[in-house]
Amino acid sequence: MIEAFQRLRSPEQVQGNLMVWIASGGLLVNLAACGVLAGGRSDDLNMRGVWLHVLADAAGQRRSDPRGRARLDARLALGGMR
C-alpha cells in the first residue's frame, strides 16, 4: 500500500516506444495464432471458441475500453464473424 501511494504521488515516466513495440509484438502473436487455429475452427466447437477468443484478443488490442471488448466478444460468440 505504501509503495502504491508513493507511486501516485510521483508517477514514473511511461516509455511509449517500448510500450508500442511490445503491443505490436502481442498483436503479431495473436494474428499468428488466429492463422494457426483457423483451419480447425469449423471441425470442432472448442477450436472455434479458442479461435474466436484469440480473434477477440487481436481485435481488442485496438480498443482498451472493456465495454467495447465485451460487445465484441458477444458478437463473435453469436456468430458475427464466420
C-alpha positions as CSV (number, residue, x, y, z in Angstrom):
1,M,0.0,0.0,0.0
2,I,2.8,2.4,0.9
3,E,4.5,1.9,-2.4
4,A,1.2,2.4,-4.3
5,F,0.7,5.8,-2.6
6,Q,4.3,6.8,-3.3
7,R,3.8,6.0,-7.0
8,L,0.6,8.0,-7.0
9,R,2.5,11.0,-5.6
10,S,5.4,10.7,-8.0
11,P,4.5,8.6,-11.1
12,E,7.2,7.2,-13.3
13,Q,7.6,8.2,-16.9
14,V,5.9,5.9,-19.4
15,Q,8.3,4.5,-22.1
16,G,6.0,5.0,-25.1
17,N,8.3,3.5,-27.7
18,L,8.8,0.3,-25.7
19,M,5.1,0.0,-25.0
20,V,4.3,0.3,-28.7
21,W,6.8,-2.4,-29.6
22,I,5.5,-4.8,-27.0
23,A,1.9,-4.2,-28.0
24,S,2.8,-4.7,-31.7
25,G,4.5,-8.0,-30.8
26,G,1.4,-9.1,-28.9
27,L,-0.7,-8.3,-31.9
28,L,1.5,-10.3,-34.2
29,V,1.4,-13.3,-31.9
30,N,-2.4,-13.1,-31.8
31,L,-2.7,-12.8,-35.5
32,A,-0.3,-15.8,-36.0
33,A,-2.4,-17.8,-33.5
34,C,-5.6,-16.9,-35.5
35,G,-3.9,-18.2,-38.6
36,V,-2.9,-21.5,-36.9
37,L,-6.3,-22.0,-35.4
38,A,-8.3,-21.0,-38.4
39,G,-8.0,-24.4,-40.0
40,G,-9.8,-26.3,-37.3
41,R,-12.5,-23.8,-36.4
42,S,-15.2,-25.4,-38.5
43,D,-14.4,-29.0,-37.3
44,D,-14.7,-28.6,-33.5
45,L,-16.8,-26.3,-31.3
46,N,-13.9,-25.9,-28.8
47,M,-11.5,-24.9,-31.6
48,R,-14.0,-22.4,-32.8
49,G,-14.3,-21.0,-29.3
50,V,-10.5,-20.7,-29.0
51,W,-10.2,-19.1,-32.4
52,L,-12.9,-16.6,-31.5
53,H,-11.2,-15.8,-28.2
54,V,-7.9,-15.2,-29.9
55,L,-9.6,-13.1,-32.6
56,A,-11.3,-11.0,-30.0
57,D,-7.9,-10.5,-28.2
58,A,-6.4,-9.3,-31.5
59,A,-9.3,-7.0,-32.3
60,G,-9.5,-5.9,-28.7
61,Q,-5.9,-4.6,-28.8
62,R,-7.2,-1.7,-30.8
63,R,-9.7,-0.8,-28.1
64,S,-8.9,-0.6,-24.4
65,D,-12.5,0.0,-23.4
66,P,-13.7,-3.1,-21.6
67,R,-17.3,-2.5,-22.6
68,G,-16.3,-2.4,-26.2
69,R,-14.4,-5.6,-25.7
70,A,-17.4,-7.3,-24.1
71,R,-19.6,-6.3,-27.0
72,L,-17.1,-7.6,-29.5
73,D,-16.8,-10.9,-27.6
74,A,-20.6,-11.2,-27.6
75,R,-20.9,-10.5,-31.3
76,L,-18.2,-13.1,-32.1
77,A,-19.8,-15.7,-29.8
78,L,-23.1,-15.2,-31.5
79,G,-21.5,-16.0,-34.9
80,G,-21.0,-12.4,-36.2
81,M,-17.7,-13.4,-37.9
82,R,-18.0,-16.5,-39.9
